[in-house]
Amino acid sequence: MGKYFGTDGFRGEANKDLTFEHAIKIGRFLGWYYGARENKKAKIVIGKDTRRSSYMFEYALCTGLMASGADAYIMHVTTTPSVAYIARVDDFDCGIMISASHNPYYDNGIKLINGNGEKMDEETILKVEDYIDGKIEIPVSEREDIGRTVDYVAGRNRYIGHLISMSKYSFKNVKVGLDCANGASWQIAKAVFDALGAKTYVINDEPNGYNINTDCGSTHIEHLQKYVVDNGLDIGFAFDGDADRCLCVDEKGNLVTGDHVLYIYGLYMKERGKLLNNKVVTTVMSNFGLYKALDKVGIEYDKTKVGDKYVYENMVQTGNRLGGEQSGHTIFLKYETTGDGILTALKLMEVMLAKGKPMSELAAPVVFYPQVLKNVRVKSKPDAQNDPDVQAAVAKVTEELGDTGRILVRESGTEPVIRVMVEADTKEICEKYVDSVIAVIKSKGHLA
């Protein structure tokens, strides 16, 4: 991770941590960089979510891009996966998404996407940061070399068509609930489900610039759970602010997480001979119950660090075709290069319709283990993590749990804390083992 850009872009409170000056500079550098590298006018596509500040950042980025000679193609309010898709299929030099995902409205972010629809490589991001810090000088464009903006809502429509083409089944007479989080999916998700014939019921599709993710969407799934039950729906899907993640609610109102998605669709692929390497990709935060369920059906798994970036890197390196996070980022590598909430919903619908079973039955084999996670503020994360006594305490817990649970101790990527997590048969067992490891961390003087 760089100085400004983390695993999911440059993110912070608008005009406090992430300012319009930052956006202008990012546009300035990318417009010049891709133009100089290809020795032609750069062509860059931009999307945004529904935050009030997204409009400011959109125009600031466009100003920087045009000043450096690039043409900026504006998709307007759209999803992160749509920008990734259009950057790839319409031959753009790169894509930019303005969003802070599931964060509150006053935060925002700038995500950079390469011409293959993937997250931008670290080398290019570090060059962007060097320009922001004044370490690189670049020229401005003049006369006929100055760039322009192009209205590119057609790109969003192409993406909608792409999603519709992903479905193998008609959704006729299926009652589907959608929670659009007052975010980027509000115009897209309903259009897709309506086109496929579903009886579509939508909530939180009235964005006003301030209500994105506010008591709605995938971070407040309880509202969709109640809505599905109260209205007798067959299934429900909740998206986050930029719709790169999706959580599901079955017909009984039960939560279906990203871990369930990996099991349900992984088994569906395996049964059809489509699960290459007989493996799915998880992160270390997937629940122990997922691994037990996968073991029972003979599906193997890789574990990566937390972050869909690391899931995708594993998939590219190994050829694994399905991966994701418990939070609802799911990557179907055959179709897209990033997590896509609406595509995830379509794929779950496909399994439900193909098997003729309700979602509650499909998800039932994944029984989540109780989990306790505690954060410990420390002076030095590496010192605490690598302390021999701490490691011995972790090894002892691992041995005592055996195949009835697991312990995970990891450093936070954003805070000065060590996260200690245990999953076991009961919450009391989890608490006991978490506290035993924290006691060792404290006794060795690592607490901040």
C-alpha positions, -999 to 999 in steps of 0.1 A, spaced: 0 0 0 12 35 -8 9 68 11 -25 77 -2 -39 46 -20 -48 15 0 -61 -18 -12 -93 -2 -24 -82 32 -37 -76 66 -22 -103 70 4 -112 95 31 -135 123 42 -143 145 12 -122 178 11 -106 168 44 -85 137 37 -93 134 0 -96 169 -16 -106 182 -50 -69 192 -55 -59 155 -51 -85 147 -78 -72 173 -102 -36 160 -97 -47 124 -102 -64 134 -134 -34 154 -145 -10 126 -140 -31 98 -156 -40 120 -186 -3 127 -193 10 93 -184 -12 73 -207 -9 98 -235 29 98 -233 31 61 -230 10 54 -260 21 85 -279 -16 94 -285 -45 112 -268 -54 91 -237 -90 78 -234 -102 74 -198 -136 64 -185 -151 77 -153 -180 65 -131 -194 77 -98 -218 68 -70 -245 90 -56 -226 109 -29 -229 147 -31 -191 151 -33 -189 126 -62 -199 154 -86 -171 176 -74 -146 149 -78 -159 140 -112 -154 175 -125 -120 178 -108 -108 146 -124 -121 157 -158 -103 191 -154 -70 174 -147 -74 149 -175 -83 175 -201 -55 198 -190 -31 168 -197 -46 162 -231 -69 132 -223 -105 127 -233 -127 119 -203 -157 96 -210 -183 101 -183 -206 72 -174 -223 93 -147 -238 74 -117 -229 37 -122 -213 8 -104 -176 0 -99 -179 -33 -118 -195 -15 -147 -165 8 -150 -141 -22 -149 -162 -40 -176 -163 -10 -199 -126 -1 -194 -118 -36 -206 -143 -42 -235 -143 -6 -249 -105 -4 -251 -99 25 -226 -64 32 -213 -78 31 -178 -109 36 -157 -117 57 -126 -145 51 -101 -155 77 -76 -168 59 -45 -162 51 -9 -181 18 -12 -200 11 20 -187 42 39 -210 71 49 -219 99 25 -193 123 38 -165 100 28 -154 94 -8 -128 76 -27 -110 73 -61 -104 38 -74 -81 33 -103 -87 5 -128 -63 -5 -156 -73 -12 -192 -79 -49 -184 -105 -40 -159 -83 -49 -130 -72 -28 -100 -43 -5 -110 -8 -19 -105 13 -7 -76 40 8 -98 16 32 -115 -1 41 -83 33 50 -67 40 73 -97 6 90 -91 15 95 -55 49 110 -65 31 135 -87 7 144 -59 37 150 -36 54 172 -62 82 148 -70 74 147 -107 67 176 -131 45 172 -162 35 196 -190 1 210 -196 -15 205 -230 -22 235 -254 -42 243 -285 -55 212 -303 -39 189 -277 -63 199 -249 -87 171 -240 -125 171 -239 -153 153 -220 -177 128 -237 -211 118 -224 -208 80 -222 -241 69 -206 -241 44 -235 -214 25 -216 -237 20 -187 -264 7 -210 -240 -17 -226 -231 -30 -191 -268 -35 -184 -271 -56 -216 -241 -76 -205 -257 -85 -172 -290 -95 -188 -270 -118 -212 -255 -135 -182 -288 -151 -172 -297 -186 -186 -332 -185 -171 -363 -163 -172 -372 -149 -137 -409 -149 -146 -431 -151 -115 -401 -150 -91 -406 -123 -64 -373 -106 -59 -364 -79 -33 -336 -55 -40 -320 -31 -15 -300 -6 -36 -285 13 -6 -295 46 -22 -263 40 -42 -248 33 -76 -271 3 -84 -304 22 -80 -309 26 -118 -293 -6 -129 -304 -35 -107 -341 -31 -112 -337 -26 -150 -318 -60 -151 -343 -79 -130 -373 -64 -148 -359 -73 -182 -355 -109 -170 -391 -111 -160 -389 -109 -122 -416 -94 -100 -392 -68 -87 -396 -51 -53 -371 -23 -46 -362 -4 -15 -337 24 -9 -336 35 -45 -341 73 -38 -306 87 -35 -303 124 -24 -266 127 -20 -266 121 17 -285 88 23 -261 64 6 -256 34 29 -275 52 57 -294 24 76 -298 5 43 -280 -18 19 -256 -47 27 -243 -31 58 -278 -30 73 -292 -62 60 -319 -64 87 -342 -41 68 -342 -64 37 -347 -94 59 -379 -80 73 -390 -67 39 -387 -101 23 -407 -119 50 -433 -91 53 -440 -92 15 -437 -130 10 -408 -127 -14 -389 -156 -28 -354 -140 -23 -338 -107 -17 -304 -91 -26 -287 -61 -9 -259 -41 -25 -234 -16 -10 -228 19 -22 -209 10 -54 -225 -24 -59 -193 -45 -60 -207 -66 -32 -240 -84 -26 -255 -102 4 -286 -123 0 -317 -130 21 -335 -163 17 -373 -167 16 -374 -172 54 -354 -140 61 -321 -157 68 -289 -140 58 -269 -156 30 -233 -143 31 -204 -143 7 -193 -176 23 -226 -192 14 -222 -179 -21 -189 -196 -25 -204 -229 -12 -236 -227 -33 -220 -217 -66 -189 -237 -60 -209 -269 -56 -230 -260 -86 -198 -256 -107 -184 -289 -93 -216 -308 -102 -213 -296 -138 -176 -302 -141 -169 -265 -143 -149 -260 -110 -113 -259 -124 -88 -272 -99 -117 -283 -77 -110 -253 -56 -125 -220 -44 -106 -190 -31 -115 -176 3 -98 -151 27 -86 -159 62 -118 -143 76 -142 -169 60 -161 -188 87 -149 -222 99 -184 -235 90 -177 -228 53 -146 -250 53 -164 -278 71 -192 -277 45 -167 -276 16 -148 -306 31 -180 -326 31 -186 -321 -6 -149 -326 -15 -142 -290 -26 -107 -277 -18 -99 -241 -10 -71 -215 -9 -69 -188 18 -56 -153 11 -52 -122 31 -83 -100 36 -92 -80 5 -107 -89 -28 -74 -77 -44 -56 -107 -29 -84 -131 -39 -82 -119 -75 -44 -122 -75 -47 -158 -64 -72 -166 -91 -50 -151 -118 -20 -170 -106 -37 -204 -101 -65 -204 -126 -91 -208 -99 -124 -195 -112 -145 -187 -81 -134 -166 -51 -146 -140 -26 -151 -126 8 -177 -132 35 -187 -95 31 -201 -103 -3 -173 -95 -28 -175 -125 -51 -154 -128 -83 -166 -150 -111 -134 -149 -131 -149 -164 -163 -171 -133 -166 -155 -104 -148 -123 -92 -132 -138 -77 -100 -165 -83 -75 -199 -75 -89 -230 -75 -67 -256 -76 -94 -238 -105 -112 -236 -123 -79 -274 -120 -75 -279 -133 -110 -257 -163 -103 -275 -172 -71 -308 -169 -91 -293 -193 -117 -286 -220 -91 -320 -216 -74 -338 -220 -107 -316 -247 -121 -320 -269 -90 -356 -259 -84 -349 -254 -47 -354 -224 -24 -324 -205 -13 -328 -216 23 -323 -252 13 -293 -244 -9 -276 -225 19 -284 -249 48 -252 -270 47 -231 -240 57 -236 -237 95 -217 -208 109 -196 -213 140 -198 -188 168 -170 -162 165 -154 -138 189 -131 -111 175 -112 -86 197 -89 -58 188 -58 -52 209 -41 -18 206 -3 -24 206 29 -4 204 43 -25 175 22 -49 155 52 -70 142 67 -72 177 34 -84 192 26 -108 164 61 -123 163 67 -126 200 76 -163 208 53 -165 238 24 -151 218 30 -176 191 32 -204 216 -1 -193 231 -17 -194 196 -2 -228 189 -16 -241 222 -51 -229 213 -48 -244 178 -39 -278 193 -67 -277 219 -93 -268 193 -82 -294 169 -109 -298 142 -136 -282 163 -126 -246 156 -97 -223 147 -78 -192 159 -66 -164 137 -43 -136 149 -34 -109 124 -23 -74 121 -48 -47 111 -39 -30 78 -52 4 88 -50 6 126 -23 0 153 -41 -31 165 -37 -69 165 -69 -88 158 -75 -120 178 -103 -141 165 -115 -176 175 -143 -197 161 -155 -227 181 -186 -247 191 -198 -221 216 -192 -184 223 -179 -192 258 -151 -213 243 -143 -185 219 -141 -159 246 -119 -182 268 -93 -187 241 -93 -151 228 -88 -138 263 -60 -163 269 -40 -150 240 -47 -113 248 -35 -120 284 -1 -131 270 1 -101 247 -5 -79 278 19 -97 300 47 -92 276 42 -54 276 30 -50 241 -2 -30 249 -1 6 237 
